[in-house]
Amino acid sequence: MGVFEPNLPLAVAYSGGADSTALLVCAAQKWPQQVVAVHVNHGLQKASDSFVQHCQAMCAQLQVPLIVKHVDAGHAPGQSPEDAARRARYEAFSTLSHIKHAHAVIQSIAIAQHADDQIETLLLALSRGAGLAGLSGMPAHWLRDGLHYHRPLLTVSASDIRCWLAQRSIAFIEDPTNQDERFTRNHIRARIMPVMHATFPHFLDTFARSASHAAQAQSALDEVALQDLGCVCGADDGLLHIQPLKQLSRARQANLLRYWLKCSHQVVPSAAQMRELLDQVQACTTRGHGINIKVGQGYVLRKGIALGWYNP
């Protein structure tokens, strides 16, 4: 796992699959009595109960407490099943910050996504025309709902993880849904990743390096946006004042608007919405010029001399 020193106690997201099994075994060995396993049962397939039983048996063998979270991972119209399941998992994880283990509240959670997952994420981002934020891939660490999230295996390949397990005869689950190529990520894993390995043998490292460069550039842009926000955002109302916003270049306007929408309102505009918003800001030369553009589940609206985001 390399250098990985989380705040303890540590929870490990444990599906029973190869990657989370390796992570759990390593964590339990390194921090005995300081680790708990968390299994999220999505209830989406018949084998779900057998997955829980396997996890219970493994955790008993490792002498690691197991927390099983049952969630409703059904997806809403227009929402992908993967996104619905991911949101349900994070909602389940958020409750861990209130659970005590070893006489202390759980402070960290480790997730077993690895180098192959990172490249699949990057390829998905490229296919969707993502900007720097998407091309940065998955972060190795972030803070959410009072918990420190870690991905300590991001530099380890899937093949190395399975070799490590095989050498130690450690059992794990093979989730049949991982073979379903109707899911885009599975299709990339089955069809594209083998070709990439054959054509560019070192692409796991080189693509990850590109993602790191993108993340560094995005960090710099966030710093610029934060500085601009101090000049454009009203001190009391949190709105973006239009006239100082118009003094920025179009690129910095876009950077600031993305940052403000994401950090203040947890929404990400599409490329078309951003173009329209920038055009409307530029055209805003009279008091009567209204701005009303849908972004996420809400709208960017003009209120007097400023812009705000409102969720009706």
C-alpha positions in Angstrom: 0.0 0.0 0.0 3.0 2.3 0.1 2.9 5.2 2.5 -0.6 5.1 4.0 -1.1 6.4 7.5 -4.8 7.1 8.1 -6.3 8.5 11.3 -7.5 5.6 13.3 -9.8 3.8 13.8 -10.1 2.9 10.1 -13.1 1.5 8.2 -12.4 -0.6 5.1 -15.1 -0.7 2.4 -15.3 -4.4 1.9 -17.3 -5.9 -0.9 -15.7 -9.4 -0.7 -14.1 -9.0 -4.1 -10.4 -9.3 -4.8 -9.4 -5.7 -4.3 -11.2 -5.0 -1.1 -10.1 -8.4 0.3 -6.5 -7.5 -0.2 -6.9 -4.1 1.3 -8.8 -5.5 4.4 -6.2 -8.2 5.0 -3.3 -5.7 4.8 -5.0 -3.1 7.0 -6.0 -5.7 9.6 -2.4 -6.9 9.8 -0.9 -3.4 10.0 -3.4 -2.0 12.5 -4.8 -4.9 14.7 -7.8 -4.0 16.7 -8.1 -0.7 14.9 -9.9 -1.8 11.8 -13.6 -2.5 11.0 -15.0 -3.7 7.7 -18.1 -2.2 6.1 -20.1 -4.2 3.6 -22.8 -2.3 1.6 -25.6 -4.7 0.5 -27.3 -3.0 -2.5 -29.8 -5.8 -2.7 -29.6 -5.7 -6.5 -28.9 -9.4 -7.2 -29.8 -12.8 -5.9 -26.3 -13.5 -4.7 -26.3 -10.5 -2.3 -27.0 -12.6 0.8 -24.2 -15.1 0.0 -21.8 -12.1 -0.4 -22.7 -11.1 3.1 -22.1 -14.6 4.4 -18.7 -14.7 2.8 -17.7 -11.4 4.3 -18.9 -12.5 7.7 -16.7 -15.6 7.5 -13.7 -13.7 6.3 -14.0 -11.1 9.0 -14.4 -13.7 11.7 -11.2 -15.3 10.4 -9.4 -11.9 10.5 -10.9 -11.0 13.8 -12.3 -7.8 12.3 -15.7 -6.5 13.2 -18.1 -6.3 10.2 -20.8 -3.6 9.7 -23.4 -4.5 7.1 -25.3 -1.6 5.6 -28.5 -2.4 3.6 -29.3 0.4 1.0 -31.9 1.1 -1.6 -29.8 1.4 -4.8 -32.6 1.7 -7.3 -32.0 4.4 -9.9 -34.3 7.2 -10.7 -35.4 8.0 -14.3 -32.4 9.5 -16.2 -30.0 8.2 -13.6 -27.5 5.5 -14.4 -27.6 2.3 -12.1 -23.8 2.8 -11.4 -24.4 6.4 -10.2 -27.4 5.4 -8.0 -25.4 2.6 -6.4 -22.4 4.9 -5.8 -24.6 7.5 -4.2 -26.2 4.9 -2.0 -22.8 3.7 -0.9 -21.5 7.1 0.1 -24.7 7.8 2.0 -24.1 4.6 3.9 -20.5 5.5 4.5 -21.4 8.9 5.9 -23.0 7.3 8.9 -19.7 5.8 10.0 -18.5 9.1 11.5 -20.9 8.4 14.4 -19.8 4.9 15.1 -17.2 4.1 17.8 -14.5 1.4 17.6 -11.6 0.8 20.0 -13.1 3.5 22.2 -12.9 6.2 19.5 -15.1 7.4 16.6 -14.2 6.1 13.2 -12.2 8.8 11.4 -11.1 7.3 8.1 -12.4 4.9 5.4 -10.3 3.1 2.8 -11.6 2.2 -0.6 -9.9 -0.4 -2.7 -9.9 1.2 -6.2 -6.7 0.5 -7.9 -4.5 1.6 -10.9 -6.7 -0.1 -13.5 -9.8 1.6 -12.0 -8.0 4.9 -12.3 -7.3 4.5 -16.0 -10.9 3.3 -16.7 -12.1 6.5 -15.0 -9.8 8.5 -17.2 -11.0 6.8 -20.3 -14.6 7.4 -19.3 -13.8 11.1 -18.7 -12.2 11.4 -22.2 -15.2 9.7 -23.8 -17.5 12.3 -22.2 -15.4 15.3 -23.2 -14.4 16.1 -19.6 -12.3 19.1 -18.6 -9.4 19.1 -16.2 -11.4 18.1 -13.2 -12.6 14.9 -15.0 -9.2 14.2 -16.5 -7.6 14.4 -13.0 -9.1 11.0 -12.2 -9.9 9.8 -8.7 -8.1 11.6 -5.8 -6.1 9.5 -3.4 -7.5 11.4 -0.4 -10.4 13.7 0.4 -12.6 14.8 3.2 -16.4 14.3 3.2 -19.0 14.3 5.9 -16.4 14.4 8.6 -14.6 11.3 7.3 -11.1 11.1 5.7 -11.5 8.9 2.5 -8.4 7.1 1.2 -7.6 5.1 -1.9 -4.3 3.5 -1.0 -4.2 1.1 -4.0 -4.3 3.6 -6.8 -0.8 2.8 -7.9 -1.2 -1.0 -7.7 -2.5 -2.9 -10.7 -5.4 -5.3 -10.6 -3.1 -8.2 -11.7 -0.6 -7.5 -8.9 -3.5 -7.6 -6.4 -4.7 -11.0 -7.6 -1.2 -12.4 -7.7 -0.7 -11.3 -4.1 -4.0 -13.0 -3.1 -3.1 -16.2 -5.0 0.3 -16.5 -3.4 -1.4 -16.5 0.0 -4.4 -18.7 -1.0 -6.9 -16.0 0.2 -10.4 -16.5 -1.1 -12.6 -13.7 -2.5 -15.8 -13.3 -4.4 -16.2 -12.9 -8.2 -19.2 -10.6 -8.7 -21.0 -11.7 -11.8 -22.2 -8.2 -12.6 -18.5 -7.2 -13.3 -18.8 -9.3 -16.5 -21.9 -7.5 -17.8 -20.7 -5.4 -20.7 -23.9 -3.4 -20.9 -22.2 -1.3 -18.2 -19.7 1.0 -20.0 -16.9 0.6 -17.4 -17.1 -3.2 -17.7 -17.0 -2.9 -21.5 -13.8 -0.8 -21.2 -12.3 -3.3 -18.8 -13.1 -6.3 -21.0 -12.5 -4.8 -24.5 -10.2 -1.8 -24.3 -7.9 -2.4 -21.4 -6.4 -5.6 -22.9 -5.7 -3.8 -26.1 -4.1 -0.9 -24.2 -1.9 -3.3 -22.3 -0.8 -5.0 -25.5 -0.1 -1.7 -27.4 1.2 0.5 -24.6 2.7 -1.8 -21.9 3.4 1.0 -19.5 0.2 2.9 -20.0 -1.0 2.4 -16.4 1.9 4.5 -15.3 1.9 7.1 -18.1 -1.8 7.7 -18.1 -1.7 8.0 -14.3 1.0 10.6 -14.7 -1.1 12.6 -17.1 -4.0 12.5 -14.6 -1.6 13.8 -12.0 -0.6 16.7 -14.2 -4.3 17.5 -14.8 -5.0 17.4 -11.1 -2.1 19.8 -10.5 -3.3 22.2 -13.1 -6.9 22.0 -11.7 -5.5 22.8 -8.3 -3.9 26.0 -9.6 -7.2 27.0 -11.4 -9.0 26.5 -8.1 -6.6 28.9 -6.4 -7.2 31.5 -9.1 -11.0 30.9 -8.7 -10.8 31.4 -5.0 -9.0 34.7 -5.4 -11.5 35.9 -8.0 -14.3 34.8 -5.8 -13.1 37.2 -3.1 -13.4 40.1 -5.6 -16.7 39.1 -7.2 -18.8 37.5 -4.4 -20.8 39.6 -2.1 -19.6 39.4 1.5 -23.0 38.8 3.0 -25.2 37.3 0.4 -22.9 34.7 -1.3 -24.0 36.0 -4.8 -21.8 36.8 -7.7 -21.8 40.5 -8.6 -22.2 40.9 -12.3 -20.0 44.0 -13.0 -16.8 42.7 -11.3 -17.5 39.3 -12.9 -17.5 41.0 -16.4 -14.1 42.5 -15.7 -12.5 39.1 -15.9 -11.6 37.3 -19.1 -14.1 34.8 -20.5 -11.8 31.9 -19.4 -11.6 33.2 -15.8 -15.3 33.9 -15.8 -15.9 30.2 -16.7 -13.4 29.0 -14.2 -15.0 31.1 -11.4 -18.5 30.1 -12.3 -17.6 26.4 -12.3 -15.9 26.7 -9.0 -18.7 28.7 -7.4 -21.4 26.3 -8.6 -19.5 23.2 -7.5 -18.2 24.4 -4.2 -21.2 26.5 -3.1 -24.1 24.6 -4.7 -22.7 21.1 -5.5 -23.7 21.3 -9.2 -21.7 21.0 -12.4 -22.8 22.9 -15.5 -22.7 21.2 -18.9 -20.6 22.7 -21.6 -23.7 24.1 -23.3 -25.0 25.6 -20.1 -21.7 27.3 -19.4 -21.6 28.8 -22.9 -25.1 30.1 -22.5 -24.3 31.5 -19.1 -21.2 33.3 -20.3 -23.0 34.7 -23.3 -25.8 36.0 -21.0 -23.3 37.6 -18.6 -21.6 39.3 -21.5 -25.0 40.6 -22.9 -26.0 41.8 -19.4 -25.7 45.6 -20.0 -29.0 46.9 -18.7 -30.9 46.5 -15.5 -33.8 44.8 -17.2 -31.7 42.0 -18.7 -32.8 38.8 -17.0 -30.7 35.6 -16.6 -32.5 32.3 -16.0 -30.4 29.2 -17.0 -31.0 25.7 -15.7 -27.9 24.1 -14.1 -28.3 20.8 -12.3 -31.7 20.6 -10.5 -31.8 24.4 -10.1 -31.3 27.7 -12.0 -28.8 30.5 -12.2 -30.9 33.6 -11.8 -30.1 37.3 -11.9 -31.2 39.1 -8.8 -30.6 42.8 -9.2 -26.8 43.4 -9.6 -25.8 39.8 -8.9 -26.2 36.1 -9.9 -27.4 33.4 -7.6 -28.3 29.7 -7.9 -31.7 28.6 -6.7 -33.3 25.2 -6.4 -37.1 25.6 -6.7 
